């Protein structure tokens, strides 16, 4: 995975000692990309390249998602937390991400200048100036400032293939599978810290329908699963969707501390 962005799926499962968002946006690790490509077999690479090129060629898109996030408690039992949400993105204007789970109902918006995080349950919000107008810059700044990840953030990257394949030591085409009644190509990849799988729909719209990431450095090998559905390709999107106007009675958080992060979080507590 490319250090420029750190996939919303993969970065959150790396060891805490690793730099969560270390590198600057826009850094092209060409040597790492070339090495990763040689570690991925020809068939798997073709499927992934085709899908990611199609995805990054979309000017706008929207998709619904469901997440399952496992933790391992002190007794060694796996506990799974689930949530749902939606993502709408315009590569020229911004994005809007919603998430609803048992402990939070939140939205993140980016209008090309300001990133806004709003917790509906507690009626509170925080805003961060983006260092630049691109989605990559906004996602990076959001993670640096809050320590949070947003589901599907890698899908909005200007180069999702590099984000996914950075550090890959192996990549294979497992075979065909069916997700939500749709025939997919099932790919499996390995890095030093995680194993991950992706299911990509066959046909003229080769979009990802499922991710599973297994972390190898935590006892019990917990998994994070993202299911994607109801894709809408190149919809007409009103730029106002990405603007945020807080409710008159909403509390503004000037400094986001750990307790407030927990209340507004896009991810279930680990």
LODRENKOL-505663 format. One record per residue: chain; x, y, z of N, C-alpha, C in turn. Coordinates in pm, whole numbers, plus 50000, padded with zeros to 5 digits. Each point is the difference from the previous one (the first is absolute). Layout:
<recs>
chain/n_u/n_v/n_w/ca_u/ca_v/ca_w/c_u/c_v/c_w
A/X/Y/Z/X/Y/Z/X/Y/Z
...
</recs>
This chain:
<recs>
chain/n_u/n_v/n_w/ca_u/ca_v/ca_w/c_u/c_v/c_w
A/50082/49881/50000/49918/50119/50000/50085/50124/50000
A/49958/50098/49928/50078/50120/49984/49998/50084/50126
A/50117/50043/50045/50009/50081/50121/49938/50137/49983
A/49970/50042/49877/49947/50134/49981/49864/50016/50062
A/49924/49890/50014/49862/50017/50041/49959/49905/50109
A/50055/49880/50002/49966/49898/50096/49854/49963/49989
A/49971/49894/49935/49863/49956/49978/49919/49998/50128
A/49875/50046/49990/49911/49997/50115/49980/49860/50052
A/50023/49900/49917/49989/49861/50044/50129/49950/50059
A/50110/50029/49934/50123/49931/50033/50083/50075/50103
A/50002/50132/49996/50085/50074/50092/49957/49980/50144
A/49871/49988/50024/49951/49993/50137/50035/49868/50066
A/50051/49903/49923/50033/49870/50056/50150/49981/50014
A/50076/50105/49977/50144/49989/50015/50037/50018/50147
A/50123/49954/50039/50041/50015/50139/49998/50145/50041
A/49969/50024/50129/49992/50137/50048/50134/50069/49994
A/50109/49923/49997/50131/50060/49990/50028/50055/49862
A/49928/49954/49902/50021/50050/49864/49940/50138/49986
A/50060/50082/49919/49946/50134/49978/49869/49990/49927
A/49894/50051/50062/49866/49983/49945/49983/50079/49872
A/50055/50119/49999/49981/50087/49883/50130/50074/49975
A/50107/49924/49980/50132/50060/50008/50037/50084/49880
A/49968/49955/49882/50055/50064/49881/49905/50104/49943
A/50055/50093/49926/49918/50108/49946/49920/49954/49881
A/49887/50069/49977/49913/49968/49887/50073/50029/49870
A/49982/49909/49903/50055/50023/49867/50135/49934/49975
A/50060/49939/50102/50128/49935/49981/49982/49872/49922
A/50064/49988/49885/49985/49881/49915/50116/49906/50026
A/49972/49887/50061/50105/49903/50029/50014/49906/49881
A/50063/50047/49896/50007/49924/49876/50074/49868/50018
A/50105/50000/50079/50075/49876/50016/49917/49898/50076
A/49923/50043/50100/49915/49908/50075/49890/49945/49912
A/49945/50084/49913/49895/49954/49910/50052/49894/49904
A/50119/50023/49947/50057/49903/49908/50027/49868/50070
A/50051/50008/50123/50027/49878/50076/49872/49925/50030
A/49894/50075/50036/49873/49938/50031/49943/49928/49878
A/50010/50063/49884/49946/49939/49879/50068/49866/49972
A/50132/49991/50026/50070/49875/49973/49959/49891/50098
A/49945/50038/50115/49958/49902/50100/49858/49951/49976
A/49928/50063/49909/49862/49965/49972/49994/49923/49869
A/49930/49887/49999/49996/49923/49876/49922/50075/49892
A/50027/49961/49877/49950/50074/49883/49849/50014/50000
A/49927/49894/50029/49854/50003/49995/49943/50091/50108
A/50054/49988/50121/49952/50085/50110/50029/50147/49972
A/50119/50026/49948/50037/50138/49971/49909/50060/49892
A/49968/49921/49899/49912/50049/49892/49863/50038/50055
A/49943/49916/50084/49868/50027/50056/50004/50127/50085
A/50102/50011/50086/50008/50114/50091/50028/50130/49924
A/50092/49996/49905/50030/50120/49921/49876/50047/49924
A/49929/49908/49938/49880/50036/49925/49897/50065/50090
A/49979/49942/50117/49901/50054/50094/50040/50138/50050
A/50124/50014/50045/50042/50127/50059/50010/50111/49895
A/50037/49965/49876/50001/50101/49894/49858/50047/49969
A/49906/49906/50001/49860/50038/49979/49953/50091/50112
A/50033/49963/50123/49955/50076/50116/50056/50142/49999
A/50130/50012/49975/50060/50134/50005/49957/50085/49880
A/49946/49936/49897/49949/50074/49885/49861/50059/50022
A/49933/49960/50108/49867/50055/50030/50013/50139/50061
A/49931/50095/49943/50004/50136/50056/49914/50009/50125
A/49888/49928/49999/49914/49996/50117/49951/49857/50020
A/49972/49964/50124/49940/49871/50028/49939/50002/50140
A/49907/49908/50021/49944/49981/50133/49986/49851/50025
A/50009/49961/50128/49992/49859/50036/49956/49989/50146
A/49925/49896/50030/49964/49968/50137/50096/49894/50052
A/50020/49997/50131/50091/49901/50055/49952/49948/50134
A/50047/49880/50032/49983/49939/50132/50138/49956/50047
A/50029/50022/50127/50128/49959/50055/49980/49903/50116
A/50094/49907/50012/50010/49912/50116/50143/50011/50050
A/50014/50034/50126/50131/50025/50058/50016/49913/50124
A/50095/49908/49995/50022/49910/50113/50105/50055/50096
A/49978/49978/50127/50104/50022/50100/50015/49871/50080
A/50112/49984/50065/50023/49884/50086/50011/50052/50143
A/49908/49956/50088/50002/50050/50137/50108/49931/50083
A/50010/50039/50126/50107/49948/50086/49989/49851/50023
A/49879/49946/49985/49980/49856/50018/50028/49922/49872
A/50033/50072/49892/50030/49935/49873/49878/49978/49912
A/49884/50054/50040/49879/49984/49919/49992/50111/49896
A/49962/49961/49879/49979/50098/49895/49861/50062/50013
A/49995/50133/49996/49875/50074/50002/49993/50080/49871
A/49886/49993/49932/49986/50068/49872/49903/50117/50012
A/50043/50115/49954/49918/50121/49996/49963/50029/49855
A/49877/50039/49978/49951/50025/49864/49944/50141/49988
A/50011/50055/49882/49947/50133/49971/49969/50009/49852
A/49925/50102/49963/49963/50023/49860/50017/50147/49967
A/50010/50028/49872/50012/50139/49959/49999/50015/49850
A/50034/50119/49955/50004/50029/49857/50113/50097/49971
A/50044/49999/49876/50108/50086/49954/49963/50058/49865
A/50010/50132/49988/49983/50068/49872/50123/50086/49978
A/50060/49990/49882/50123/50074/49973/49996/50063/49862
A/50057/50118/49991/50025/50067/49874/50146/50041/50000
A/50077/49947/49908/50144/50022/50003/50036/50147/49980
A/49908/50079/49949/50029/50142/49983/49944/50089/50109
A/49912/49944/50086/49932/50086/50096/50013/49957/50146
A/49992/49870/50028/50009/49959/50138/49933/49866/50024
A/49962/49974/50125/49936/49875/50034/49909/50016/50122
A/49916/49901/50017/49913/49991/50118/49994/49853/50041
A/50032/49972/50125/49998/49864/50053/49912/49998/50124
A/49909/49905/50005/49918/49983/50120/50028/49864/50060
A/49980/49987/50130/50014/49873/50069/49904/49996/50117
A/49928/49889/50010/49910/49981/50112/50025/49865/50063
A/50031/50001/50127/50026/49877/50075/49935/50009/50136
A/50029/49905/50088/49935/49997/50131/50037/50117/50089
A/50117/50061/49976/50046/50105/50090/50014/50137/49934
A/49973/50010/49871/50022/50128/49933/49918/50010/49873
A/49961/50122/49968/49932/50032/49875/50070/50126/49949
A/50092/49984/49906/50089/50110/49964/50008/50021/49850
A/50045/50119/49965/50025/50034/49860/50132/50077/49990
A/50073/49973/49893/50118/50078/49967/49981/50058/49861
A/50021/50129/49986/49988/50065/49870/50126/50080/49969
A/50028/50014/49871/50112/50080/49955/49956/50077/49877
A/50012/50132/50005/49950/50086/49892/50110/50060/49914
A/50121/49944/50010/50113/50054/49925/50088/50090/50083
A/49950/50041/50117/50078/50087/50088/49999/49952/50145
A/49881/49963/50048/49983/49968/50142/49945/49859/50017
A/50058/49926/50094/49951/49868/50037/49914/50017/50125
A/49879/49950/49995/49907/50013/50113/49961/49863/50051
A/50005/49982/50130/49961/49877/50067/49885/50033/50094
A/49884/49936/49977/49880/50031/50078/49946/49875/50065
A/49987/50002/50131/49939/49891/50075/49856/50032/50030
A/49909/49931/49930/49859/50031/50017/49950/49964/50139
A/50050/49890/50055/49950/49953/50129/50023/50101/50110
A/50117/50063/49999/50031/50098/50104/49987/50144/49950
A/49959/50016/49872/49981/50132/49940/50122/50088/50020
A/50115/49949/49957/50126/50073/50011/50078/49982/49871
A/50085/50098/49970/50076/49995/49876/50140/50056/50019
A/50087/49963/49908/50136/50055/49995/50033/50027/49855
A/50084/50098/49976/50039/50035/49864/50151/50018/49992
A/50055/49957/49886/50144/50004/49978/50025/50058/49862
A/50093/50093/49989/50038/50052/49870/50086/49897/49927
A/49968/49973/49875/50080/49909/49920/50121/50074/49944
A/50115/49934/49994/50119/50067/49944/49992/50021/49850
A/49904/49936/49933/49985/50016/49857/49863/49956/49954
A/49968/50020/49873/49865/49974/49951/49971/49855/49964
A/50102/49914/49996/49976/49863/49955/49944/49913/50112
A/49930/49895/49959/49945/49905/50097/50113/49931/50076
A/50109/49966/49931/50113/49935/50067/50053/50086/50115
A/50014/50129/49974/50051/50091/50103/49902/50010/50117
A/49872/50004/49968/49899/50011/50105/49996/49876/50088
A/50004/49882/49938/49998/49874/50076/50123/49990/50088
A/50117/50037/49946/50123/49996/50079/49992/50094/50119
A/49954/50121/49977/49990/50098/50109/49900/49954/50106
A/49890/49941/49956/49899/49949/50093/50061/49896/50093
A/50077/49909/49943/50060/49895/50081/50109/50054/50092
A/50083/50092/49949/50104/50059/50083/49939/50074/50118
A/49894/50074/49975/49941/50086/50102/49915/49925/50101
A/49938/49891/49957/49905/49931/50089/50044/49860/50041
A/50090/49939/49923/50036/49861/50027/49896/49901/49954
A/49899/50048/49925/49891/49914/49954/50019/49961/49854
A/49938/49888/49964/49994/49957/49861/49855/50001/49955
A/49979/50017/49872/49866/49998/49943/49987/49880/49906
A/49892/49926/50017/49979/49880/49918/50000/50036/49852
A/50080/49927/49923/50001/50019/49855/50083/50117/49954
A/50080/50060/50088/50077/50117/49960/50095/49971/49885
A/50052/49877/49993/50090/49964/49892/49933/50007/49863
A/49868/49983/49996/49928/50004/49873/50006/50139/49936
A/50019/50102/50082/50001/50137/49950/50139/50046/49961
A/50101/49919/50024/50137/50038/49969/50018/50025/49851
A/50092/50088/49968/50033/50025/49859/50071/49880/49938
A/50056/49912/50083/50070/49882/49950/49971/49882/50092
A/49878/49945/49996/49963/49893/50093/50082/49873/49983
A/50050/49973/49880/50082/49880/49981/50126/50006/50086
A/50069/50113/49999/50121/50013/50080/49970/49994/50149
A/49887/50058/50040/49961/49995/50140/49983/49856/50046
A/49935/49920/49918/49971/49862/50038/50122/49909/49995
A/50086/50019/49902/50106/49903/49977/50132/50033/50069
A/50010/50115/50064/50126/50032/50066/50032/49893/50106
A/50118/49947/49995/50042/49901/50098/49957/49858/49970
A/49932/49978/49888/49953/49866/49969/50118/49906/49972
A/50001/49886/50068/50104/49900/49975/49945/49883/49920
A/49867/49998/49983/49936/49895/49921/49861/50045/49961
A/49956/49965/49880/49864/50028/49956/49956/49893/49902
A/49884/49941/50023/49953/49891/49915/49853/50016/49966
A/49960/49941/49889/49860/49990/49963/49948/49868/50054
A/49914/50006/50101/49948/49879/50063/49903/49928/49907
A/49913/50078/49934/49900/49943/49911/49877/50087/49996
A/49888/49943/49959/49875/50074/49995/49921/49981/50129
A/49915/50098/50029/49911/49993/50115/49875/50081/49967
A/49898/49990/50084/49877/50074/49981/49974/50083/50125
A/49990/50132/49983/49971/50093/50109/49871/50074/49965
A/49899/49987/50083/49874/50068/49973/49940/49961/49867
A/50021/49876/49959/49945/49953/49874/50081/50040/49878
A/50115/50063/50020/50083/50045/49889/50130/49923/49995
A/50038/49956/49881/50121/49921/49983/50122/50091/50013
A/50095/49957/50081/50119/50079/50028/50127/49919/49979
A/50110/50070/49980/50132/49941/50010/50050/50020/50142
A/50047/49894/50061/50046/50000/50138/50152/50002/50001
A/50058/50106/50056/50145/50017/50007/50046/49993/50145
A/50120/49948/50023/50057/49993/50135/50143/50053/49996
A/50034/50084/50100/50131/50064/50007/50058/49984/50140
A/50133/50011/50005/50069/49991/50128/50100/50114/50012
A/50012/50056/50121/50108/50091/50035/50065/49945/50126
A/50099/50069/50051/50067/49953/50122/49908/50005/50121
A/49903/50092/50000/49918/50020/50120/49856/49955/49985
A/49948/49999/49877/49861/49960/49979/49987/49912/49877
A/49897/49916/50001/49951/49933/49880/49870/50068/49962
A/49977/50019/49871/49873/50063/49962/49948/49938/49870
A/49868/50004/49989/49931/49945/49885/49904/50105/49944
A/49978/49991/49870/49906/50091/49936/49921/49922/49895
A/49871/50029/49993/49912/49939/49901/49955/50109/49904
A/50031/49983/49871/49974/50103/49899/49899/49947/49899
A/49895/50077/49980/49893/49960/49909/50051/49985/49857
A/49960/49894/49934/50033/49980/49860/49909/50085/49911
A/50046/50028/49879/49918/50075/49906/50057/50136/49969
A/49915/50086/49942/50049/50130/49954/50008/50104/50111
A/49957/49966/50120/50016/50088/50116/50070/49920/50111
A/50131/49980/49989/50073/49913/50092/50029/50068/50134
A/49897/50011/50081/50010/50071/50127/50016/49901/50115
A/50071/50040/50106/50016/49912/50116/49868/49988/50077
A/49968/49877/50041/49877/49974/50075/50028/49955/50143
A/50124/49961/50027/50031/49953/50135/50151/50004/50023
A/50039/50039/50123/50137/49989/50048/49999/49920/50130
A/50101/49921/50020/50025/49941/50132/50148/50016/50031
A/50031/50058/50116/50137/50019/50042/50021/49925/50130
A/50103/49917/50004/50035/49924/50119/50132/50051/50054
A/50000/50050/50122/50125/50049/50057/50076/49885/50064
A/50130/49992/49970/50080/49886/50043/50082/50027/50125
A/50003/50126/50046/50084/50034/50113/49922/50008/50131
A/49869/49971/49996/49918/49997/50121/49956/49857/50025
A/50009/49957/50125/49957/49865/50036/49854/49979/49959
A/49973/49888/49937/49865/49970/49956/49971/50042/49858
A/50092/50076/49939/49985/50043/49861/49861/50057/49970
A/49962/50111/50065/49869/50059/49973/49990/50052/49857
A/49877/50008/49951/49976/50043/49863/49915/50126/49995
A/50019/50071/49891/49916/50115/49967/49939/49973/49863
A/49869/50008/49990/49930/49970/49875/49920/50122/49955
A/50010/50031/49874/49924/50109/49939/49923/49944/49882
A/49868/50012/50003/49916/49957/49887/49945/50123/49932
A/50006/50002/49869/49962/50117/49921/49886/49964/49906
A/49898/50084/49995/49886/49971/49914/49929/50127/49956
A/49905/49982/49910/49923/50114/49946/50092/50107/49940
A/50099/49954/49925/50088/50094/49931/49920/50083/49900
A/50025/50129/49996/49948/50088/49896/50119/50067/49934
A/50015/49977/49871/50116/50046/49926/49970/50133/49931
A/50088/50097/50023/49989/50133/49940/49861/50063/50018
A/49948/50003/50123/49873/50068/50022/50019/50152/49993
A/49893/50071/49976/50004/50146/50009/49996/50038/50147
A/50103/50066/50045/50013/50033/50142/50002/50151/50018
A/49910/50050/50082/49998/50141/50035/50111/50028/50100
A/50088/50095/49968/50110/50033/50088/49958/50038/50140
A/49875/50043/50017/49952/50038/50133/49997/49881/50094
A/49998/49878/49943/49999/49879/50082/50124/49993/50089
A/50109/50062/49955/50126/49991/50072/50020/50115/50099
A/49908/50093/50000/50008/50113/50092/49933/49964/50133
A/50051/50055/50107/49944/49972/50132/49963/50130/50070
A/49874/50008/50039/49953/50110/50082/49949/49941/50131
A/50067/50027/50111/49960/49937/50126/49864/50048/50047
A/49925/49915/50066/49875/50044/50062/50028/50113/50098
A/49903/50087/50017/50019/50118/50084/50039/49964/50143
A/49952/49887/50048/50027/49963/50139/50114/49899/50014
A/50075/49976/49893/50108/49901/50006/50121/50058/50073
A/50068/49915/50073/50119/50039/50073/50121/49988/49908
A/50082/50103/49998/50123/49996/49921/50116/49953/50087
A/50073/49901/49953/50114/49949/50072/50126/50068/49946
A/50059/50086/50080/50118/50072/49956/50124/49912/50004
A/50004/49911/50098/50112/49908/50015/49943/49860/50017
A/50038/49910/49912/49945/49866/50004/50088/49914/50090
A/49952/49972/50123/50077/49915/50090/49954/49855/49984
A/50062/49911/50074/49973/49857/49983/49856/49963/50031
A/49941/50065/50101/49861/49970/50035/49906/50044/49888
A/50024/50118/49945/49914/50049/49892/50017/49917/49875
A/50122/49955/49974/50024/49911/49886/49915/49875/50014
A/49995/49944/50120/49920/49881/50023/49853/50021/49971
A/49951/50118/50030/49858/50029/49978/49970/50025/49852
A/50094/50063/49930/49975/50036/49860/50052/49896/49902
A/50070/49899/50050/50080/49910/49917/49924/49937/49886
A/50073/49984/49887/49948/49926/49885/50025/49851/50015
A/50077/49961/50100/50032/49859/50019/49958/49958/50140
A/49963/49875/50017/49969/49949/50132/50128/49995/50084
A/49984/50018/50129/50114/50000/50089/50070/49865/49997
A/50132/50004/50006/50076/49874/49998/50019/49952/50143
</recs>
